[in-house]
């Protein structure tokens, strides 16, 4: 398994971040490092699901790849568009659900930093900043949809790169991707102290046996490839 040392140079510098948009954090950097290990050129079609500020999409665009990004949040779409304009990088940013906006299309690289924090809410929120991290009681509301769509989103030889927390079952993600005919593995791990969202849910997480006494979150990069 590759080192979890992060290549901070793979991410853009200063970014415009409108209120309610997820700011790049350790999970973003970990995914950017994994992305930098993939071969991309002008012939590579890339899709960034849940683009947020567009940081990862813009990292891909710097390689010359043809990059599209999608997000359900209008502030995120605007942030990504402004950042692309500011950095003079070509990026098509779409608003809406990723499955609807990509129906019938395939890509060489699909990357995503989806919402993955378990929440007491039965359903993910439909608005507000928590939309970027809350993902239902098991944290898999979006992850499972990506797993289900990945086989039809990827071209033969295409690659999915996904980051998520150890709290929501990396082994389940691997199994679902492999059930869809992809080869899948964990490529990197990192451990980070709990942030304010997890600390606020400490009692609830422990009551559901999702967390123990060690208040560190495991982040994983899952790489899946279409045969």
TORTORNU-593667 format. One line per 5 residues: number of its first residue (from 1); their letters; for each residue x, y, z of N, C-alpha, C. Coordinates in nm, 2 decimals, decimal comma, always signed. Last residue first. Example, Ala and Ser with C-alpha at 12.3 -4.5 7.8 and 13.67 -1.06 7.14 Angstrom:
residues 2
2) SA) +1,28/-0,22/+0,71/+1,37/-0,11/+0,71/+1,29/+0,00/+0,79 | +1,32/-0,57/+0,78/+1,23/-0,45/+0,78/+1,32/-0,33/+0,78 .
***
This chain:
residues 227
227) XXXXX) -1,26/-0,36/-1,59/-1,17/-0,45/-1,67/-1,17/-0,41/-1,82 | -1,23/-0,07/-1,40/-1,31/-0,14/-1,49/-1,22/-0,23/-1,58 | -1,11/-0,04/-1,07/-1,08/-0,04/-1,21/-1,18/-0,12/-1,29 | -1,09/+0,16/-0,78/-1,16/+0,05/-0,85/-1,13/+0,07/-1,00 | -0,96/+0,25/-0,48/-0,94/+0,26/-0,62/-1,00/+0,14/-0,68 .
222) XXXXX) -1,01/+0,44/-0,19/-1,05/+0,32/-0,26/-1,03/+0,34/-0,41 | -0,85/+0,56/+0,08/-0,87/+0,58/-0,06/-0,90/+0,45/-0,13 | -0,98/+0,64/+0,40/-0,92/+0,55/+0,31/-0,95/+0,60/+0,17 | -0,93/+0,75/+0,73/-0,97/+0,79/+0,60/-0,90/+0,69/+0,50 | -1,03/+0,71/+1,06/-0,95/+0,65/+0,96/-1,01/+0,70/+0,82 .
217) XXXXX) -1,01/+0,94/+1,32/-1,09/+0,89/+1,21/-1,00/+0,84/+1,11 | -0,99/+0,91/+1,67/-0,92/+0,94/+1,55/-1,00/+0,88/+1,44 | -1,04/+0,87/+1,95/-1,11/+0,97/+1,87/-1,02/+1,01/+1,75 | -1,09/+0,57/+2,09/-0,99/+0,64/+2,02/-1,05/+0,74/+1,92 | -1,32/+0,45/+2,19/-1,26/+0,55/+2,27/-1,15/+0,63/+2,19 .
212) XXXXX) -1,52/+0,39/+1,90/-1,48/+0,36/+2,04/-1,42/+0,47/+2,11 | -1,80/+0,39/+1,68/-1,68/+0,45/+1,73/-1,65/+0,40/+1,87 | -2,03/+0,25/+1,63/-1,96/+0,31/+1,52/-1,82/+0,36/+1,56 | -2,22/+0,17/+1,81/-2,10/+0,09/+1,80/-2,02/+0,13/+1,67 | -2,42/+0,34/+1,87/-2,44/+0,25/+1,76/-2,32/+0,17/+1,72 .
207) XXXXX) -2,31/+0,48/+2,08/-2,43/+0,41/+2,11/-2,46/+0,31/+1,99 | -2,10/+0,62/+1,95/-2,07/+0,51/+2,04/-2,19/+0,42/+2,07 | -2,25/+0,81/+1,81/-2,17/+0,72/+1,74/-2,13/+0,59/+1,83 | -2,38/+0,95/+2,03/-2,46/+0,88/+1,93/-2,37/+0,77/+1,85 | -2,15/+1,07/+2,15/-2,24/+0,97/+2,22/-2,32/+0,89/+2,13 .
202) XXXXX) -2,04/+1,22/+1,94/-1,96/+1,12/+2,01/-2,05/+1,02/+2,08 | -2,11/+1,43/+1,78/-2,19/+1,31/+1,77/-2,13/+1,19/+1,85 | -1,92/+1,63/+1,81/-2,06/+1,66/+1,85/-2,15/+1,54/+1,85 | -1,70/+1,50/+1,69/-1,70/+1,52/+1,84/-1,84/+1,55/+1,89 | -1,78/+1,51/+1,42/-1,77/+1,38/+1,49/-1,77/+1,40/+1,64 .
197) XXXXX) -1,76/+1,80/+1,39/-1,88/+1,72/+1,35/-1,89/+1,59/+1,43 | -1,50/+1,88/+1,46/-1,61/+1,92/+1,54/-1,74/+1,84/+1,51 | -1,29/+1,59/+1,40/-1,32/+1,73/+1,39/-1,45/+1,76/+1,47 | -1,06/+1,36/+1,53/-1,19/+1,39/+1,51/-1,21/+1,54/+1,50 | -0,73/+1,33/+1,37/-0,82/+1,36/+1,49/-0,96/+1,39/+1,45 .
192) XXXXX) -0,67/+1,08/+1,13/-0,68/+1,22/+1,17/-0,77/+1,23/+1,29 | -0,49/+0,86/+0,93/-0,57/+0,87/+1,06/-0,56/+1,02/+1,10 | -0,51/+0,71/+0,61/-0,46/+0,81/+0,70/-0,55/+0,82/+0,82 | -0,43/+0,50/+0,34/-0,50/+0,52/+0,46/-0,44/+0,64/+0,53 | -0,47/+0,37/+0,00/-0,40/+0,46/+0,10/-0,49/+0,47/+0,22 .
187) XXXXX) -0,60/+0,18/-0,15/-0,47/+0,23/-0,19/-0,40/+0,31/-0,09 | -0,80/-0,10/-0,14/-0,76/+0,02/-0,06/-0,62/+0,06/-0,10 | -0,95/-0,20/-0,45/-0,86/-0,22/-0,34/-0,85/-0,09/-0,26 | -1,12/-0,39/-0,71/-1,12/-0,28/-0,61/-1,02/-0,31/-0,50 | -1,25/-0,44/-1,03/-1,14/-0,48/-0,93/-1,12/-0,36/-0,84 .
182) XXXXX) -1,60/-0,48/-1,10/-1,48/-0,40/-1,09/-1,37/-0,47/-1,00 | -1,84/-0,60/-1,09/-1,75/-0,64/-1,19/-1,62/-0,57/-1,19 | -2,01/-0,55/-0,88/-2,04/-0,49/-1,00/-1,94/-0,52/-1,11 | -1,87/-0,67/-0,67/-2,00/-0,73/-0,72/-2,04/-0,68/-0,85 | -1,68/-0,48/-0,63/-1,64/-0,61/-0,69/-1,76/-0,68/-0,74 .
177) XXXXX) -1,84/-0,28/-0,51/-1,77/-0,25/-0,63/-1,73/-0,38/-0,71 | -1,91/-0,42/-0,28/-2,01/-0,38/-0,37/-1,95/-0,34/-0,51 | -1,66/-0,47/-0,15/-1,75/-0,58/-0,19/-1,85/-0,54/-0,29 | -1,57/-0,21/-0,10/-1,50/-0,30/-0,19/-1,58/-0,41/-0,24 | -1,78/-0,13/+0,08/-1,76/-0,06/-0,05/-1,68/-0,15/-0,15 .
172) XXXXX) -1,73/-0,30/+0,29/-1,86/-0,30/+0,22/-1,85/-0,24/+0,08 | -1,48/-0,21/+0,37/-1,50/-0,35/+0,32/-1,63/-0,36/+0,25 | -1,54/+0,05/+0,47/-1,46/+0,03/+0,35/-1,47/-0,11/+0,29 | -1,76/+0,17/+0,66/-1,74/+0,04/+0,61/-1,67/+0,03/+0,47 | -1,78/+0,41/+0,79/-1,89/+0,37/+0,71/-1,86/+0,25/+0,62 .
167) XXXXX) -1,55/+0,48/+0,93/-1,68/+0,47/+1,01/-1,79/+0,41/+0,92 | -1,35/+0,53/+0,76/-1,36/+0,39/+0,81/-1,48/+0,37/+0,89 | -1,46/+0,75/+0,50/-1,42/+0,72/+0,64/-1,43/+0,57/+0,67 | -1,33/+0,79/+0,17/-1,44/+0,79/+0,27/-1,38/+0,74/+0,40 | -1,27/+0,86/-0,17/-1,23/+0,87/-0,03/-1,35/+0,86/+0,06 .
162) XXXXX) -1,22/+0,70/-0,48/-1,32/+0,75/-0,38/-1,25/+0,75/-0,24 | -1,18/+0,66/-0,81/-1,10/+0,70/-0,69/-1,20/+0,76/-0,59 | -1,20/+0,44/-1,08/-1,28/+0,52/-0,98/-1,19/+0,54/-0,86 | -1,10/+0,42/-1,42/-1,06/+0,41/-1,27/-1,16/+0,50/-1,19 | -1,12/+0,21/-1,72/-1,14/+0,33/-1,64/-1,12/+0,31/-1,49 .
157) XXXXX) -1,11/-0,01/-1,87/-0,98/+0,04/-1,82/-0,99/+0,16/-1,74 | -1,40/+0,09/-2,03/-1,31/-0,02/-2,01/-1,17/+0,03/-1,97 | -1,54/+0,37/-1,85/-1,50/+0,30/-1,97/-1,42/+0,18/-1,94 | -1,78/+0,40/-1,59/-1,64/+0,39/-1,63/-1,63/+0,32/-1,77 | -2,04/+0,40/-1,54/-1,98/+0,53/-1,55/-1,84/+0,52/-1,61 .
152) XXXXX) -2,12/+0,14/-1,49/-2,17/+0,20/-1,61/-2,11/+0,34/-1,64 | -1,99/+0,08/-1,25/-1,97/+0,00/-1,36/-2,01/+0,06/-1,50 | -2,09/+0,30/-1,07/-1,95/+0,30/-1,12/-1,93/+0,21/-1,24 | -2,34/+0,28/-0,96/-2,33/+0,34/-1,09/-2,19/+0,33/-1,15 | -2,30/+0,16/-0,71/-2,40/+0,10/-0,80/-2,38/+0,15/-0,95 .
147) XXXXX) -2,12/+0,33/-0,59/-2,09/+0,19/-0,61/-2,18/+0,13/-0,72 | -2,28/+0,56/-0,57/-2,17/+0,56/-0,65/-2,12/+0,42/-0,69 | -2,47/+0,47/-0,39/-2,52/+0,51/-0,52/-2,40/+0,51/-0,62 | -2,31/+0,43/-0,16/-2,38/+0,31/-0,23/-2,43/+0,34/-0,37 | -2,24/+0,70/-0,10/-2,14/+0,59/-0,14/-2,20/+0,48/-0,21 .
142) XXXXX) -2,47/+0,82/-0,02/-2,42/+0,85/-0,15/-2,32/+0,75/-0,20 | -2,53/+0,68/+0,22/-2,64/+0,72/+0,13/-2,59/+0,75/-0,01 | -2,37/+0,59/+0,42/-2,35/+0,53/+0,29/-2,45/+0,57/+0,19 | -2,39/+0,63/+0,70/-2,29/+0,71/+0,62/-2,28/+0,67/+0,48 | -2,59/+0,51/+0,83/-2,47/+0,43/+0,81/-2,36/+0,51/+0,73 .
137) XXXXX) -2,79/+0,72/+0,85/-2,74/+0,65/+0,97/-2,62/+0,57/+0,95 | -2,68/+0,98/+0,61/-2,77/+0,88/+0,67/-2,71/+0,81/+0,78 | -2,47/+1,17/+0,57/-2,50/+1,06/+0,47/-2,58/+0,95/+0,53 | -2,32/+1,49/+0,58/-2,42/+1,40/+0,64/-2,46/+1,30/+0,53 | -2,15/+1,66/+0,42/-2,10/+1,55/+0,50/-2,20/+1,45/+0,55 .
132) XXXXX) -2,28/+1,85/+0,27/-2,15/+1,81/+0,22/-2,10/+1,69/+0,30 | -2,50/+1,92/+0,41/-2,53/+1,84/+0,29/-2,39/+1,78/+0,24 | -2,43/+2,10/+0,60/-2,43/+1,96/+0,64/-2,45/+1,86/+0,52 | -2,50/+2,35/+0,49/-2,36/+2,30/+0,49/-2,35/+2,15/+0,52 | -2,82/+2,33/+0,31/-2,73/+2,37/+0,42/-2,59/+2,30/+0,41 .
127) XXXXX) -3,05/+2,07/+0,21/-2,99/+2,20/+0,20/-2,90/+2,23/+0,32 | -3,14/+1,82/+0,27/-3,16/+1,87/+0,13/-3,10/+2,01/+0,11 | -2,96/+1,57/+0,45/-3,03/+1,70/+0,44/-3,04/+1,74/+0,30 | -3,03/+1,22/+0,43/-2,94/+1,33/+0,42/-3,02/+1,46/+0,41 | -3,26/+1,06/+0,66/-3,22/+1,09/+0,53/-3,12/+1,21/+0,53 .
122) XXXXX) -3,26/+1,03/+0,94/-3,29/+0,91/+0,85/-3,25/+0,94/+0,71 | -3,00/+1,15/+1,14/-3,11/+1,18/+1,05/-3,14/+1,06/+0,96 | -2,77/+1,09/+1,27/-2,90/+1,04/+1,33/-3,02/+1,06/+1,24 | -2,51/+0,99/+1,04/-2,60/+1,09/+1,10/-2,72/+1,03/+1,16 | -2,18/+0,93/+0,93/-2,30/+0,88/+0,98/-2,38/+0,99/+1,06 .
117) XXXXX) -2,03/+1,10/+0,66/-2,04/+1,10/+0,80/-2,18/+1,04/+0,85 | -2,00/+1,13/+0,39/-1,98/+0,99/+0,44/-1,99/+0,99/+0,59 | -2,03/+1,28/+0,06/-2,07/+1,28/+0,21/-2,06/+1,14/+0,26 | -1,73/+1,19/-0,14/-1,88/+1,20/-0,11/-1,91/+1,23/+0,03 | -1,53/+1,27/-0,35/-1,52/+1,28/-0,20/-1,66/+1,30/-0,15 .
112) XXXXX) -1,43/+1,10/-0,64/-1,54/+1,16/-0,56/-1,49/+1,16/-0,41 | -1,37/+1,06/-0,99/-1,32/+1,08/-0,85/-1,44/+1,14/-0,77 | -1,31/+0,86/-1,27/-1,42/+0,92/-1,19/-1,36/+0,94/-1,04 | -1,17/+0,85/-1,58/-1,14/+0,86/-1,44/-1,26/+0,93/-1,37 | -1,30/+0,81/-1,82/-1,18/+0,73/-1,79/-1,14/+0,74/-1,64 .
107) XXXXX) -1,66/+0,76/-1,85/-1,54/+0,84/-1,83/-1,42/+0,75/-1,80 | -1,97/+0,77/-2,03/-1,87/+0,70/-1,96/-1,74/+0,79/-1,95 | -2,33/+0,82/-2,03/-2,20/+0,86/-2,06/-2,10/+0,78/-1,98 | -2,59/+0,77/-1,95/-2,55/+0,72/-2,08/-2,41/+0,76/-2,12 | -2,61/+1,05/-1,74/-2,69/+0,93/-1,80/-2,63/+0,90/-1,93 .
102) XXXXX) -2,52/+1,25/-1,59/-2,42/+1,17/-1,67/-2,48/+1,05/-1,73 | -2,71/+1,37/-1,44/-2,63/+1,46/-1,53/-2,53/+1,38/-1,62 | -2,82/+1,17/-1,28/-2,90/+1,23/-1,39/-2,82/+1,31/-1,49 | -2,60/+1,11/-1,12/-2,65/+1,01/-1,20/-2,74/+1,07/-1,32 | -2,56/+1,35/-0,98/-2,45/+1,30/-1,07/-2,51/+1,20/-1,16 .
97) XXXXX) -2,80/+1,61/-0,96/-2,76/+1,48/-0,92/-2,66/+1,42/-1,02 | -2,67/+1,95/-1,01/-2,77/+1,84/-1,01/-2,71/+1,71/-0,96 | -2,48/+2,15/-1,23/-2,56/+2,14/-1,11/-2,66/+2,03/-1,12 | -2,15/+2,13/-1,36/-2,29/+2,10/-1,37/-2,36/+2,10/-1,23 | -1,88/+2,27/-1,52/-1,94/+2,25/-1,39/-2,09/+2,24/-1,41 .
92) XXXXX) -1,60/+2,21/-1,70/-1,74/+2,22/-1,72/-1,81/+2,18/-1,58 | -1,31/+2,39/-1,73/-1,38/+2,30/-1,64/-1,53/+2,32/-1,67 | -0,99/+2,50/-1,81/-1,12/+2,46/-1,86/-1,19/+2,36/-1,77 | -0,85/+2,77/-1,61/-0,85/+2,63/-1,65/-0,99/+2,59/-1,70 | -0,79/+3,01/-1,49/-0,78/+3,00/-1,63/-0,77/+2,85/-1,67 .
87) XXXXX) -0,83/+3,06/-1,23/-0,71/+2,99/-1,26/-0,69/+2,96/-1,41 | -1,08/+3,19/-1,24/-0,97/+3,26/-1,18/-0,83/+3,19/-1,21 | -1,24/+2,99/-1,35/-1,22/+3,11/-1,42/-1,09/+3,18/-1,37 | -1,23/+2,80/-1,14/-1,18/+2,76/-1,28/-1,15/+2,89/-1,36 | -1,35/+2,95/-0,94/-1,21/+2,90/-0,92/-1,15/+2,86/-1,06 .
82) XXXXX) -1,61/+2,98/-1,04/-1,52/+3,10/-1,02/-1,37/+3,06/-1,01 | -1,69/+2,71/-1,05/-1,68/+2,79/-1,17/-1,59/+2,91/-1,16 | -1,68/+2,65/-0,77/-1,60/+2,57/-0,87/-1,58/+2,65/-1,00 | -1,88/+2,83/-0,68/-1,74/+2,83/-0,63/-1,65/+2,77/-0,73 | -2,11/+2,74/-0,81/-2,06/+2,87/-0,84/-1,91/+2,89/-0,79 .
77) XXXXX) -2,13/+2,48/-0,70/-2,12/+2,50/-0,85/-2,06/+2,63/-0,88 | -2,17/+2,55/-0,43/-2,05/+2,47/-0,48/-2,02/+2,49/-0,63 | -2,41/+2,69/-0,44/-2,29/+2,76/-0,40/-2,16/+2,68/-0,44 | -2,58/+2,47/-0,53/-2,55/+2,58/-0,62/-2,43/+2,66/-0,57 | -2,52/+2,13/-0,49/-2,52/+2,26/-0,42/-2,49/+2,37/-0,52 .
72) XXXXX) -2,47/+1,90/-0,62/-2,61/+1,93/-0,59/-2,63/+2,07/-0,53 | -2,23/+1,89/-0,88/-2,26/+1,91/-0,74/-2,41/+1,94/-0,73 | -1,96/+1,79/-1,10/-2,11/+1,80/-1,07/-2,13/+1,81/-0,92 | -1,74/+1,84/-1,37/-1,76/+1,84/-1,23/-1,91/+1,86/-1,20 | -1,51/+1,73/-1,62/-1,64/+1,78/-1,58/-1,66/+1,76/-1,43 .
67) XXXXX) -1,22/+1,77/-1,82/-1,28/+1,75/-1,69/-1,42/+1,81/-1,67 | -0,98/+1,64/-2,00/-1,11/+1,70/-2,02/-1,19/+1,67/-1,90 | -0,64/+1,70/-1,91/-0,75/+1,62/-1,92/-0,88/+1,70/-1,94 | -0,42/+1,86/-1,85/-0,47/+1,87/-1,98/-0,59/+1,78/-2,01 | -0,36/+1,87/-1,59/-0,29/+1,77/-1,67/-0,32/+1,77/-1,81 .
62) XXXXX) -0,53/+2,05/-1,48/-0,39/+2,09/-1,50/-0,32/+1,99/-1,58 | -0,76/+1,90/-1,43/-0,76/+1,99/-1,55/-0,62/+2,04/-1,58 | -0,70/+1,79/-1,18/-0,71/+1,70/-1,30/-0,70/+1,79/-1,43 | -0,72/+2,02/-1,02/-0,60/+1,94/-1,03/-0,59/+1,85/-1,15 | -0,99/+2,08/-1,07/-0,89/+2,17/-1,12/-0,75/+2,10/-1,12 .
57) XXXXX) -1,11/+1,87/-0,92/-1,13/+1,88/-1,07/-1,03/+1,97/-1,13 | -1,03/+1,94/-0,67/-0,98/+1,81/-0,73/-1,00/+1,82/-0,88 | -1,15/+2,19/-0,63/-1,01/+2,17/-0,61/-0,96/+2,05/-0,68 | -1,42/+2,26/-0,63/-1,35/+2,23/-0,76/-1,21/+2,20/-0,75 | -1,54/+2,30/-0,40/-1,47/+2,42/-0,45/-1,42/+2,39/-0,59 .
52) XXXXX) -1,76/+2,04/-0,48/-1,73/+2,14/-0,38/-1,66/+2,27/-0,44 | -1,81/+1,81/-0,64/-1,69/+1,89/-0,66/-1,66/+1,99/-0,55 | -1,95/+1,56/-0,67/-1,95/+1,64/-0,55/-1,83/+1,73/-0,54 | -1,74/+1,40/-0,89/-1,87/+1,39/-0,83/-1,86/+1,46/-0,69 | -1,57/+1,46/-1,17/-1,56/+1,48/-1,03/-1,70/+1,49/-0,97 .
47) XXXXX) -1,45/+1,28/-1,45/-1,57/+1,33/-1,38/-1,54/+1,34/-1,23 | -1,26/+1,30/-1,74/-1,26/+1,29/-1,60/-1,39/+1,35/-1,55 | -1,10/+1,16/-2,01/-1,22/+1,22/-1,97/-1,24/+1,19/-1,82 | -0,80/+1,21/-2,18/-0,86/+1,15/-2,06/-0,99/+1,23/-2,03 | -0,65/+1,32/-2,38/-0,75/+1,22/-2,42/-0,83/+1,17/-2,31 .
42) XXXXX) -0,46/+1,47/-2,26/-0,57/+1,54/-2,33/-0,68/+1,45/-2,37 | -0,40/+1,26/-1,97/-0,36/+1,35/-2,08/-0,48/+1,41/-2,14 | -0,29/+1,08/-1,69/-0,39/+1,15/-1,76/-0,33/+1,24/-1,86 | -0,23/+0,82/-1,47/-0,19/+0,88/-1,59/-0,30/+0,95/-1,66 | -0,23/+0,88/-1,12/-0,30/+0,82/-1,23/-0,24/+0,89/-1,36 .
37) XXXXX) -0,13/+1,01/-0,90/-0,06/+0,89/-0,94/-0,12/+0,82/-1,07 | -0,29/+1,21/-0,84/-0,17/+1,25/-0,91/-0,09/+1,13/-0,95 | -0,49/+1,09/-0,70/-0,52/+1,13/-0,84/-0,39/+1,16/-0,91 | -0,37/+1,06/-0,45/-0,41/+0,94/-0,53/-0,43/+0,98/-0,68 | -0,36/+1,33/-0,38/-0,24/+1,25/-0,39/-0,26/+1,13/-0,48 .
32) XXXXX) -0,63/+1,39/-0,37/-0,55/+1,46/-0,47/-0,42/+1,38/-0,49 | -0,71/+1,24/-0,15/-0,76/+1,20/-0,28/-0,68/+1,27/-0,39 | -0,57/+1,38/+0,05/-0,54/+1,23/+0,03/-0,59/+1,19/-0,11 | -0,69/+1,63/+0,03/-0,55/+1,61/+0,00/-0,51/+1,47/-0,03 | -0,95/+1,56/+0,11/-0,93/+1,62/-0,02/-0,78/+1,60/-0,06 .
27) XXXXX) -0,91/+1,48/+0,38/-0,96/+1,38/+0,28/-0,94/+1,43/+0,14 | -0,81/+1,72/+0,49/-0,72/+1,60/+0,48/-0,77/+1,50/+0,38 | -0,99/+1,96/+0,29/-0,93/+1,92/+0,42/-0,84/+1,79/+0,39 | -1,15/+2,23/+0,13/-1,05/+2,12/+0,12/-0,99/+2,09/+0,26 | -1,48/+2,31/+0,26/-1,34/+2,35/+0,24/-1,25/+2,23/+0,22 .
22) XXXXX) -1,79/+2,30/+0,12/-1,69/+2,22/+0,19/-1,55/+2,27/+0,16 | -2,00/+2,58/+0,15/-1,92/+2,49/+0,06/-1,81/+2,43/+0,14 | -2,12/+2,77/+0,31/-2,18/+2,65/+0,30/-2,11/+2,55/+0,21 | -2,00/+3,06/+0,13/-2,06/+3,00/+0,25/-2,14/+2,87/+0,22 | -1,75/+2,98/-0,12/-1,87/+3,05/-0,08/-1,92/+2,98/+0,05 .
17) XXXXX) -1,43/+3,01/-0,17/-1,51/+2,92/-0,10/-1,64/+3,00/-0,05 | -1,16/+3,02/-0,39/-1,29/+3,09/-0,35/-1,38/+2,99/-0,29 | -0,84/+2,93/-0,29/-0,96/+2,90/-0,36/-1,07/+2,99/-0,31 | -0,49/+2,93/-0,34/-0,60/+2,99/-0,28/-0,73/+2,97/-0,36 | -0,39/+2,65/-0,51/-0,36/+2,73/-0,40/-0,48/+2,79/-0,34 .
12) XXXXX) -0,48/+2,31/-0,60/-0,47/+2,45/-0,62/-0,43/+2,53/-0,50 | -0,28/+2,01/-0,53/-0,40/+2,09/-0,51/-0,38/+2,24/-0,55 | -0,04/+1,90/-0,54/-0,13/+1,86/-0,64/-0,26/+1,93/-0,63 | +0,13/+1,97/-0,33/+0,14/+2,05/-0,46/+0,04/+2,01/-0,56 | +0,10/+1,79/-0,13/+0,01/+1,91/-0,12/+0,02/+1,99/-0,25 .
7) XXXXX) +0,09/+1,48/-0,11/+0,16/+1,57/-0,21/+0,07/+1,70/-0,21 | +0,13/+1,31/+0,19/+0,04/+1,38/+0,10/+0,12/+1,48/+0,02 | +0,19/+0,98/+0,29/+0,25/+1,11/+0,28/+0,17/+1,19/+0,17 | +0,11/+0,72/+0,30/+0,00/+0,82/+0,31/+0,06/+0,96/+0,32 | +0,25/+0,49/+0,06/+0,26/+0,58/+0,17/+0,15/+0,68/+0,18 .
2) XX) +0,06/+0,22/-0,09/+0,14/+0,34/-0,09/+0,14/+0,42/+0,04 | +0,09/-0,12/+0,00/+0,00/+0,00/+0,00/+0,09/+0,12/+0,00 .
***
